[in-house]
Amino acid sequence: MSVRSALESSLPSLSALSPADGAAVELARAYADAIDRDPDELVKLGPKLLDVLGSLLMTPKARAAVATGAPELPEGNPIDALRERRAERNGKAAA
């Protein structure tokens, strides 16, 4: 089975797919087609395809994260947070 045919057979089972997901679906199709044309592209495009599939909740990991309520990302700039922690550790005010 080709990557594209596996993708196409999985798409109808997505209950939450909306027209807003169209670009991501087309990107997944383009990656799948490129991998089918040249299997050596799997090394480069495989992770990218997996990311797109995850954004469409088409991977077990993505579905599990939604089901269990994945932790939210911290707000703010992570670099600023590191600076603040370093300043606190050194007993200084953050710059």
C-alpha positions as CSV (number, residue, x, y, z in Angstrom):
1,M,0.0,0.0,0.0
2,S,1.3,3.4,-0.9
3,V,1.6,6.2,1.6
4,R,-0.9,8.2,-0.3
5,S,-3.5,5.4,-0.4
6,A,-3.0,4.9,3.3
7,L,-3.6,8.6,3.9
8,E,-6.7,8.6,1.7
9,S,-8.2,5.5,3.4
10,S,-7.7,7.2,6.8
11,L,-9.2,10.6,5.9
12,P,-12.9,9.6,5.9
13,S,-12.6,8.3,9.5
14,L,-11.7,11.8,10.8
15,S,-14.8,13.2,12.6
16,A,-13.3,16.6,13.4
17,L,-12.0,17.4,9.9
18,S,-13.3,20.8,8.7
19,P,-12.8,22.9,5.6
20,A,-10.3,24.9,7.6
21,D,-8.1,21.7,7.6
22,G,-7.9,21.7,3.8
23,A,-4.5,23.1,3.5
24,A,-3.0,20.6,6.0
25,V,-4.7,17.8,4.2
26,E,-3.3,18.9,0.8
27,L,0.2,19.3,2.4
28,A,-0.1,15.7,3.7
29,R,-1.1,14.5,0.3
30,A,1.9,16.4,-1.3
31,Y,4.3,14.8,1.2
32,A,2.8,11.4,0.7
33,D,3.0,11.7,-3.1
34,A,6.7,12.8,-2.9
35,I,7.5,9.8,-0.7
36,D,5.7,7.4,-3.0
37,R,7.6,8.8,-6.0
38,D,11.0,8.6,-4.3
39,P,11.2,6.4,-1.2
40,D,14.6,8.1,-0.4
41,E,12.6,11.2,0.4
42,L,11.1,9.4,3.5
43,V,14.2,10.4,5.6
44,K,13.5,14.1,4.8
45,L,9.8,14.2,4.4
46,G,8.7,11.5,6.9
47,P,9.0,13.7,10.0
48,K,7.2,16.6,8.2
49,L,4.4,14.3,7.1
50,L,4.2,13.0,10.7
51,D,3.9,16.6,12.0
52,V,1.0,17.3,9.6
53,L,-0.7,14.1,10.5
54,G,-0.4,15.0,14.1
55,S,-1.9,18.4,13.6
56,L,-4.9,16.6,12.0
57,L,-5.1,14.2,14.9
58,M,-4.2,11.3,12.6
59,T,-1.6,9.8,14.9
60,P,-2.0,7.8,18.1
61,K,0.2,10.2,20.0
62,A,-1.9,13.3,18.9
63,R,-5.2,11.6,19.8
64,A,-3.9,10.5,23.2
65,A,-2.8,14.0,24.0
66,V,-6.2,15.3,23.2
67,A,-7.9,12.5,25.2
68,T,-5.7,13.0,28.3
69,G,-5.6,16.8,28.1
70,A,-2.0,17.5,27.1
71,P,-0.3,20.1,29.3
72,E,-0.6,23.7,28.1
73,L,2.5,25.5,27.0
74,P,3.7,28.2,29.3
75,E,2.8,31.7,28.4
76,G,5.4,34.3,27.6
77,N,8.8,34.2,26.1
78,P,10.8,31.2,27.3
79,I,14.1,33.1,27.0
80,D,12.7,35.8,29.4
81,A,11.7,33.0,31.8
82,L,15.2,31.6,31.8
83,R,16.7,35.1,32.4
84,E,14.4,35.6,35.3
85,R,15.3,32.2,36.9
86,R,19.0,32.9,36.4
87,A,18.6,36.4,37.9
88,E,16.7,34.9,40.9
89,R,19.4,32.3,41.4
90,N,22.1,35.0,41.3
91,G,20.2,37.3,43.6
92,K,19.7,40.0,41.0
93,A,16.7,41.6,39.4
94,A,15.9,40.4,35.9
95,A,17.2,42.7,33.1
